[in-house]
Amino acid sequence: MSTATPAPAPAEGLFPPGSATRRVIGDPAALIGGISALFLQALHPRAMAGVEQHSSFPSDFWPRLQRTAGYVTTLAFADRATAEQAAARVRAIHRHVRGTDPVTGLPYAADDPDLLRWVHVSEVSSFASAVRRLGLIDAAEEDRFLAEQVRAGTLLGATDLPADRAAVEAYFAAVRPELVASPVACRAAARLIIAPLPWRLALTPARPVWTAVAAVAVGLLPDWAKQLYGIPRLPGSDAATTAGLATLRAALLTFRRATGRPTPPR
């Protein structure tokens, strides 16, 4: 009989092993979906006003992306206490982000449940859409992912969150009259397409790689969002986006293996 002290059981997370959340967020395709979500989120004037007025998007571009990706993965894979602490920090920041949107003239607040709903739905639907586009999940698992992600949105104060694909589509249809490719949105999209690379990467392949990432991210946008941006629907564009997404995913998996980075637990 062993007298060794048994190892403590792993702390329970918001999303347990085997959950759709771990399957989706743990896949590299979701990262490209997350970039697509930024293009989509920029179409909401009041949501974008907070970013424009309360952050330095060009100079803080990469740290901001890293913080966002870190928050998403923390909620997906960390224990419950760590996830809740991360959400509490974001809520504290949101309390100070408020002002007047220059596009609509309306007030905004980052902790407004309506704006939190927009950010949440555009984000999680973009993650799921990218992963499903490659056949890595089916429709039922996409619905499970959206239902699970209601927990994540609720942590930040969002309410009335859609929990399946049909509800997501109904939400987008309802909110569409508020969306516009304003000058603020177009500036944000341009920053995403021509991201400010650190000087040490200026002579590396980083620029064409990011250009490919941005092109695929734009291609993943819903048709109505492309129309708002004035992006024409070209023959073969959907197939090119899918092929580009598959190539980027394969490259990210290769990079993960080459650098010895652990695969996220499923």
N, C-alpha and C positions, 0 to 999 in steps of 0.2 A: 504494500500500500504506500503510495507516495505521500510524503509529508510536506511537499512543496505548496506554497501559498498559491491558490488558483488565481489565474489572471482575471482582472476585473472585466466584466462584460462591457462591450463598447457602448458608449452613451447613445441613447436614441436620438435620431435626427428628425427633422421635419418630414423627410422623405426616406423611407427605409430602403434597404437593398431590394432590388427587383421592381422598384417603382418606375413608372413611365418617366418621371422627372429625371432620374439618374440616367436612364437610357438616352433621353434626348439631350440633356445638358452635357453629358459626358461625351457626346459625339462631336468631332471637329466641325461638321457641317453647321452645327448650331452657332459656332463663332461667326461664320459668314452671315447666318440669319440675323445675328445680333447687330452686325453692321447695317444690314438692310433695315432693321428696325429704326436706326438713327435717321435714315432718310425719311422713313414714314413718319416718325414722331415730329419732325421739323414742320410738317404740314399743318399742325395745330398752332395757330398764332399765340394763344395764351400760354400754352405749354412751352413754346419756343422763347417767349419773352423772358421767362425766368433764366433760361440758359444764356441768352444774349446779354441780359443786364446784370447777372450775378455770377458770371464766371468769365475767365479768359480762355475762350475755346481754342484759339490758335496756339497760344503759348502753353496751355495746359492740356493739349490734345491727347498725347499718349498717356500721361498719368491719369487723365479722366477715363480713358478707355480701360486702363488697367484696373482702376477702382471699380468701375461698373462690372467688368468681367469677374473680379474678385468677389464682389457682393453676390452675384448670381451663383457662382460656384460654392460660396460659403453656405448659402441657403440650401443648395442642392445636396451637399455632401457633409457638412459639418454637423456636430451634435446640436441639439435643440438650443442649449444655453448660448452657444457661440452664435448661432443664427439669429436668435432674438436680440443679442447684444449688437450685432451688425445692423439689424433693422432699427434698433433704438437710436443708433448714431445717425442713420439717415433721417429718421423722423426729426431729430434735433436740428439738423441742418435745414430741413424743409421749413421749419417754423420761422426762419428768418428770411425766406425767399418769397417776396411779395412785391407788388408794384402795379403799374398800369401798362397794359399792352399797347404799343404804339400803332399796331395794325387795326385793331378793333376799337380801341379807346376804352376797353373794359378792364376792370381790376383782375388781378390774378394772384393766386397764392399756391405755392408748391404743395401744400398739404390739403388743397381742395380735393375732395373725393372724386369729383368729375375729372380733374386733370390727372389724378393718380390712376383712375380707371383707363384713361387714354394711353398713358405711358405703359401701364401693365399689359393691356390687350395688344397693343401694337408690338410690344416686345415678345410676349410668349407666343403669339400667333406666328411671328417671324421665325422664332426658333423652330417651332413645330413644322412650319411649312418647308423650311430648308431641309430638315432631316427626312421628312416624308417624301420630298421631291425625288430623293435617291432610292426610295423604296425601303428605307431602313426601319420604318414603322408603318403600320397600316392605319386605316381610318379610326378603328376602335382604340388603338393605343394613343393616337393623337387626341381623341376625346378624353381619355384617361389623364393624359398630361395636362390638358387645359383645366380639367376638374381639380387635379392636385394643385395646380398653380394658384388656385383661388386662395389657398393658405398663404402663399407668398405675398400676394397683393393685399390681403387683409392685414398682414403684419404692418404694412406702411399706412394703413388707414383707408384704402380703397374699399368701395362698397358696390353692391349690385354687379358683381363681376360675372361675365359669361363663362359657362363651364363646359361648353362643347362647341364644335365648329359651326353649327347652325346659329347658336347664340352669338358667336363672334361675328358672323356675317351680318346678322340683324343689327348688332351694335354699330358696325362700320357704316351700314346703310343709314342709321339714325344720326350718326355724328358727321356724316359727309358734308352737309351744308355749312358746317363750321370750318371746314378745311380749305386752305388756300396756299398756293405756292407764292407766298409773299416775298418781298425782297429779303426779309430776314431768313425765311426758309431757303431761298436760293443761295444766300451767302453761306449758310450752314452746309448745304449740299456741296457747294464748291470747295469748302474746307475739307469735307470728307473725301472728295475726289482727288484733290491736290493736297494731300495731308502734309503738314510741316515736318519733314524728316530731320532728325538730329544730324549735325554736320558730319559726324563720323560715318554716317550711312550714305552720304551724298554720292560717293563714287562706287557704291555697291549695287547689286541688282534690286535693292529694296524698292526703288521707285517703280519699275515695271511690275514688280510683284504686287505692290499696293494698288496700282492701277487696275490690275486684273481682279483683285479682291473687290474694289469699288465697283467695277463693271458688273461682276456677278451679283453683288449686293443690290445694285439698281435693277438688274434683270429679275431678281426675286420679288420685287414690289408687285402688289396687286395691280391689275390693269388700270383701275380707276385712279390709283396714285400716280402711275406713269402719265396718265392723261393730264392730271393736274400739273405735273412738271413739264408738260409739253413734249414728252418722249414719244416718238412715233413707234407704232407696232410694226416691226419689219419681219418679212418672211424668214423663218428659221431662227428667230431670236430666242424662242423658248428652248429649242434644242441646244443652242449655243450656251445658254445660261446653265442648263443641266450638265452639259459636258464640262463647262468651266468649274462648276461646283464640285463635280466628281474629281477633277484634276487637283483642285485646291485641297480637298479633303485628303486625297492620297498623299499630297505633299506634306500636309500637317501631320499625318500619321507617321510618315517617314522621318520627319523632324523629331517627333516624339520618341521614336525608337532610337534614333541616332544620338540623341542627347540623354538617353536613359531616363526620361521623365516617366513617372508611373502612370499607368492607365487609370483614369478615375474609376473608383469602385462602382459596380453596377448593382 
